Amino acid sequence: MKQTDYQAIAKQVFATEAKAVADLADQLDEQFAGAVESIVAGRGKVVVCGMGKSGIIGKKIAATFASTGTPSFFMHPGEAYHGDLGMVTSDDVFLAISNSGETEEVVKLVPFLRDNQNTLIVMTGNPQSSLAAASHFHLNIAVHQEACPLQLAPTSSTTATAAMGDALAVTLMEARGFAPEEFARFHPGGSLGRRLLRRVTDEMQTDNLPLVAASDDVLTVINTMSQGGLGLAIVSSTEGMGVVTDGDIRRALEQHGQQVFGHSAQDLMSLSPATVPPDTRVEDALALMEQRQITRLLVVADGELVGVFKK
């Protein structure tokens, strides 16, 4: 088989799955709004449950919910039937996923959920299925064709399921007015968490600051910059605080050549460098650096230098 044949197969998969997702829009009805409202009004968590490939997608949906303001966790139906149902409270909304709507391990949880007075939302590809009939809200994830040429492996159907889960999560975000700051709280290790949650004091360098006197010669300035590893030297002078950067040294060399080594830090420094207080959000510090087109900020508290913040 030629490489072009491989590409044609891949393109057909993309087209088939894209159509499956696009068809969801036509299948959407008032049941979706009811499902969203029941989750927003709920006092508990969303418990997501599914078997096999549906379960794998269910784990992703639960994780997306949890990170976007809807407390949620995944429950394996087999484990649920053997004790884990004890984690389900009557305040929880139960989201069951089964393409056929007849998955035995999931269907047999219905009597408990009914007795426990849980709101049951189901995603199935069969509105006439047992799960659909037992549900409070049914989300139709039916697809006309799997991307699998044998029509056996869940492909288009799992893509449609994931897309329906994303639609729920995003709609819930909008309904709750979920803000970037809240997303950052749940992702403190990510770049957004760093930008929105952390403060300059959490990241600034405080040790071995490259300090020089205004009268120090250029060679001393260069050595101090190298030792500090920040790409600048901080100058204390009678005129106030100043900085000499790598760029200042290069420009001075281009202008004065070897004679630059007869100059002092005061001759090269820039006065009134950009400063921020230690409690500045990293997001705001980065915005200031972008605005000023610089890569370092001096951190000042009560008029005293306490550190240097860098990108």
N, C-alpha and C positions, 0 to 999 in steps of 0.2 A: 504494500500500500504506500502511496506517495505522501510526502509531507503535505501537499495541497489537499489531499483527502482528509488527513487529520484535521487540518484547519477547517474544512467544510463541516466535519462532524461537530467540532467545537462551536462553530457559528450556529449550527442547527440547535444545539443544546441551549445556547444563549437565547435564540429566538423562541424556542418552545417555553423556556422558563419565564422569559419576559412576558409572553402572552398570558401565562398562568397568573402572574402577578397583576397584569393589567386587567384581567377578567374579574379580579376581586372587587374592583370598584363597582362593576355592574351588579355584583352579588350582595353588596353591602345594603343593609336595610336598618330599620329602627332598632333592631336587636343590638346593634353595635352601640348606639347611644345609651340604651338601657344597661348594657354591660359596663360602660364607662361610668355612668352615674352610680351604679351599685358599688363599684370599687371606690369612687370618691366618697360616697356616703358611709362606707364600711369603717368600722372601728378597729378591725384587726388587720391581718396580713392577707396577701394573695398567695394561696397555696397552688402551685402549678404541678400537674401530674400527667405523665404520659409514659407509654411503653415503647421500647425499641427506638427507632429513629425519631418518633414523636417525642419521646422522652429526652433525647439529646437536644432537640430544638427547644423543648420545654425548659431545660436548664438554662439555655441562652436567654429565653424570654424572662425567666425569673431573675436572672442576673441583671438584665436591662432594666426591669422594673425597680429592683433594689437600688440601682445606682442613679435612678432618675426620680426619686421621691416617692415611690410606691413600695413599702416594705413587702418583701416577698421571699419565698424559698421554694425549692423544688422537692417533691416527695415522690419516690419510686413507688408505683402501685403495689408491687409485691411486698415491699417493706411496710407500706401502709396497712395492708391486709393482715400483717403479722405484728402489729403493735404500734407502728408509727402514727396511726390515726389519733393516738393520744396527744399528738402535738397540734391537732386541729381544734380550735375553739369555735364556739358558735358565732363569734364575731368575724371569723375569717370568710373570705370569698374563695371558692374552690374553682380553679380553672383546669378543666380536663381536656386533654388533646388526644384525638384518635381519628385518623383519616377515615376509617370505615364507620366509626361510631359504634362499633360492636366489640372492641377489644375487651376480652373477658376480664382481664386483671383490673381494668378501669371500671367497667360496667358494674362489677360486684361491689364497688364502693358506694354506689348510689343509695342503698338502704340506710347506711350509716349517715351519709350526708343529709339525707331527708330527715332522719330522726334528730340529727344534730342541728337542724335548722340553718344549714349553710346555704348561701346563695351559690347556685351552680351555673357557671358559664362553661360552655363547651365549644371547642373548635372541631368540626368534622367536615368531611366532604359529602355527607349524606344526611340531608335534613329530615329524612324519614327513619333514621336510625334510633336504636334504643337510648343512646346517650342524648341525642337531640330531643327526644320525647320527654326525657326526665329533667331537662335543663330549664332554668329560668330564662336564660338567654343563649341563643345558638348563633355562632359565627360560621358562616359557610365558607369553607376553604377548598371547595371542589375544584378540580382541574380537569380539563378535557383530555389531556394527554401527558403522560410522564415523559421526561426526556430520555429515559432508558428505552432503547430500541425493543427490548423484550416486554416492555410495560410491566416490569416486575419490581425493580429497585425504586424506592421512593426518591424521586428527584424533583420534578416540578412541584409535587405535593409538599415536600419539606420546605422548598423555597417559599411557596405560598404561605405555609404555616409561619415561617419566620417573619415574612412581610406583615402578616396579620398581627403578630406579636409586636412588631415595631410600630404599627399603626396604633395599637392600644397604648403602648408606652408613650409615644409622642403626644397623643391626644390627652392622656393623663397629665403629662407635663404641662401642656397648655391650660388644662382645666385647673390645675393647682397653682399656676403662676410660678412654676419652678424656675429659679434664677441660676445664673452661672455660679454665684457664690455657693449655692447649695450643692451643685454638682461638684464643685471643688472640695467641699467638706467630705464628700464620699470618695474622693480620689486624691488624697493628700500626697500620694507618691507621684502623681502625674504632673505634667508641665503646667496645666491649668491650676492644679492645687498649689503648686509653688507660687504662681503668679498672684493668686487671689488670697491665699491663706497666710503665707509666710511673710514675715516682716524683714526689713533690711537688717535689723539686729541679729536675725537668725543666720544670715549669710555673709555678713561683712567680715573683712579681714581686720583683725585688731593687733596681731603680733607682727613684729619686724616691719613696721611701717617705714617707708623710704623718706625719712625726714632729713632735710638739709638746711643750712643757713643761707641767707641771701648772699653772703660774701664767699661762699664755697665756689671753687673753680669748677669748670665744666667736667673735668676728669672725675672729680669727686662726685658730681651729680650722676654721671654715667655709672660709676661703680655702685652708688647707692641704689639707682634704679634697677641694676642687674640683681643685686642682693634682695631687693623687695619683691621682684617678680610681678609687678603690677603695671609695668609700662609707663610709669611716671615717678617723679620725685615731688615731694610736698615741701614748699619753701615757706619758712617763717621769716617775715620781714617787718620793718617798721610800717610799711604801707599796708600790711595785712597778709592774709594767707594767699599763696600763689602755687601754681603747679608748673612743672616742666615735663613735657611728654616726649615719647620717642619721636613723634612728628616734629616737635620743636627742635630737637637735636639735629634731625636730618635736614630741616630747612636752614638751620644755622650753618651747618657744614656746607650746604650748597651755596649759601650766600658769602660766607667768610673763609671757607677752606680751613687750613691749618690754624689760622689766626683765631678761630673760635675757642681754642684751648686757653686763650688769654682772657676770655670773658668769664663772668661770674654767673651764678644761678639767677641773680636779680636781673641780669641783662636778658635772659632768655624766658623768664617766667611769664605766665599769664595771670593777671590778678582776677579776683572775684570768681573763682571756679564754682561750678555747680555743686551745691550741697543739699543734703536731705537730713532730717532727724532720724534717729534709730527706729522709731515706730512706724516709719513709712512702709506701706504695702509694697511688696516686690513689684506688683503690677504697676503701681504708680511710679516707682523708681525707673522701671524699664521704659515706661512711656516718656518720662523726662529725658532719658538717655537717647531715645529715638528722636525726640524733638530737637535736642541739642546736637545730635549726631556725634555722640561721645560714647565711650565704653567703660568709663569709670566715674564714680561719684564719691565725693568726700562726705563722710557721715559726721555730723556735728551735733553735740548736745550742750546746751548752755554756753554756747560760744567756743567750746573746746572740741578739737578733733578727737574722735573716738574710734574711727575706722575708715575703711575704704570698701565700697561696694562695686562689684564688677559683674558684667554679664556672664 
